[in-house]
Amino acid sequence: MLTNEPYYILSANLIGLAFIVVTTRGPFSYERSAGKETVRYNPGGVSTSLSHLMQKEGGTWICWGDGNNDKQHPDEISGNYRIIRVFINDRERRGFYDDYSNSTLWPLFHYFRERIKYPKSAFLMYRKVNHDFLEAVKKVYSPGDTIWIHDYQLTLLPAMIRSEIPDARIVFTWHIPWVSGEFFSSLPESEEIIKSLCTSNCITFHTELYVRNFLDSVSQITGESESVRGKVHSIPLGIDYSYYHRKSEALQRSPFHGDQKAIFSVDRMDYTKGLTSRVNAIETLLEEHPDLSGKFVYYMAVSPSRTHVREYRTFKSDLEMHIGRINGRFSTISWVPIMYMNKKLPESSLIGFYRFSHVALITPLFDGLNLVSKEFVASSRDGVLIISKFAGSASQLTGAIKVNPNSRAEMAQAIYTALNMEPEERRARLEQMKKDVSRHNSTWWIRRIKEVSRRG
């Protein structure tokens, strides 16, 4: 239940909060349309895990108020925790979010050198918005609180907090890839960012590779990394395994029609996801195995993302051109190889696709983790996972077929292998992954974060 009552209504056991969580995206936002207010929930795995933590233990969640009616809810109670929203104007949004976070840092940390932009004015706005988050933290901080900051949009916040609250316990969790030290050092603001992150008591990444790359960056920029080595950890985010497993077990009817085997993927519309390479692999598959005509359908769900950014609109048009070309080339009167859905799927449909798909095709060019792969494993009845070796979760999912997403031939061969895999091998691979995902779930992730933060 959401309220706008003053914070003092909270029970005494929540005074002296354990966690102050700081993210750009909050657990939900308010939207007003046609005179009616609705609540838009953030479905991401990070948001879901943090919501469970906050409901269980209480605390304060500081986030960006990006909903068009969020200004009516600047400070509220959601169940067992408090939400405080930071508001920025359109100019600040462009500089902080569009220009620096998503046009400089996002391509940099995914090795897209040709897409990186270096607008100096954008970094100044990025710094200003980080300072706005600092002011929100200062208003609620009490001695003993742990300030848990998330991701690349808030890299300057640790140093700002350390300057204002010297004894604060700061945990920083990084959710996207961390690149090599040489590549990161090409960023003009790399020294300010790396020194800020190093003021945290504890820094966590999703893979050992990102830990090594971060320490390499520290060494290249500052000359040494030993002083921070002990507080940098690899703790991959988990999902609520039992939730997906339970929901999928309740489904009896497949969403797919016909006798064709179903290949499925779900992604945001983003150039890092390897979408064009993936549909081109379907073309190569049909070129090399014409006998597969009519034997499968690739259901490709791509949710709209950053639709106001010209580069993303251009990327969408290019992807759809490739899909149209391939469907035009190989379709028959009764069969289309690629079923493209440019919309956000409701959770019930998504879990149904997970459960009844024969193959999940998750092949980002780079990805910090990729929770879709874990959600598929938890929900699948008898499916095969094909995953990019450049997805952070690939190192955990030992039963998956791992591919180089830059190789059409390699992906096409992996799809052919998955479609023809013997039932015993399919079950053995899936069972091993189910054990790994259920053991390292979202509860495990939070417990490990709490363990290392106490030592930091």
Steps between C-alpha positions, in 0.01 A plus 500: 500500500635841404452805717621856514492519878797664677796278571450518876215247477757220463534270796792544735680191373564676169679797653875473428449332166722214381509596133474816298470368144586751224408428137387699199195281432272447797270206575208676331390832354174687466354585162199719427309464175146610409454630852578164662808407704656157458799331663772378263717234663864448409521131402882476507674234704697754702184687591318181595781376725542838670123529554500168682791613717336830589164346578668251730742727685375854449712793391494785253511473122624815324428507128433725204138608472467442125124437483290786366303513827780415744517859625176432682684228695841641597519318837282202581473173687471177301424217739801473726732757345523863392544629145655841433502624143758736348364726225696641208390732221511427127842661452647303788345181366658549157846566642498246783301216347489526121837660424739376768355184657368355174711663228836494678509242779265239350688456170837531677426214738376282213809562280308700236777752437338648190182588693669679793438873523698739720286807567663697783178678589332161547752394765441823689129419506580141600699632796220738593236222509731275704521790746119514511502137611758590766263759645225239520733257678606764753138568596434143612839363606547387860824360650511126445311503169646321198473707181463262206553675163429336166650529155667725249268799528623577854877452489582836659269453797736293721766775512236765562359303791847428639579871497180592687463188720855368561393199710223379269497133398465502120436199276511547123358232269586517129249326270648539149835374365822664613744537214878462493709761674645629173155549349352661811792743529402649162211670679602859585328476839638154581719618790218683676266202458746231611612697804140558599411131478807410705375707793230234549547247778392220269469473120323206333484376141326204340808311371864445584596648161342834593683494833832447322423772247406744776820432694697541176328837451590607853861399443532679165344823624627524858820295478396234751200280582603303810326743733160426344542134407352373825175690462416403141285187459328291234141432612266425206140609536251217533129477429206386712526144368203360690272774366574425134496125556166514681340728241617286211386174660147639519487545121347215305442646154777599262479848342640354177288356220584237246759224498806719450767519768505837676814713532454799729680815612402815687711817512491877517547680170872569543805465279686303771252210484625350173154507341608549140770233528238263638250535215784472251593170667148377423567586135825301505322207669240481224763540229701208637205283604213559256331189641416708810254709300168485682651306793550789747389855576723761664283712732696822551362737766669840510364763738529868397785689666621863487259573217579873520866436406563520125769229500260252657230579243754445224611171654136384521443576131815311402401195706151493351646528149705184562201314644285599203768394252546157661128435535446611141770264380402184690130525588239274344124538483467315832825589680706802606843432658517810726201617702600850611326672792599862567326536835542430867361159588290458814662276757245222456576479127874520560503209743288298257757561227777398738326180604403364160786622277725231358793743476582833667730713285672752731797644311592856605823644362582599860287480811580561864307192606171421318221391728281381211725196470442415867126561476486261204686231692269533801187484282595256226347156480734345244690776322854564379676828581730658242690788657767745395834435665514876557195499728599514866271209589670268249771408750235379746279309254719201428227306320445763232637496146736797491560692178686797360215737399720656231509172307189428294630153416567410863155617611331318213680178591403543868133540404518190281661304783237618750210412271638148454628429853404166653246519786741352755764764431242780506372391840848454646615845388184669626504321834858610568410861424186484714714391795745788447230765458293381796807486727625847403166676514408857596498412872854364468607818317371732772648282775843509335481880453419538868787270600766687303361842596544417869864410438568802278 
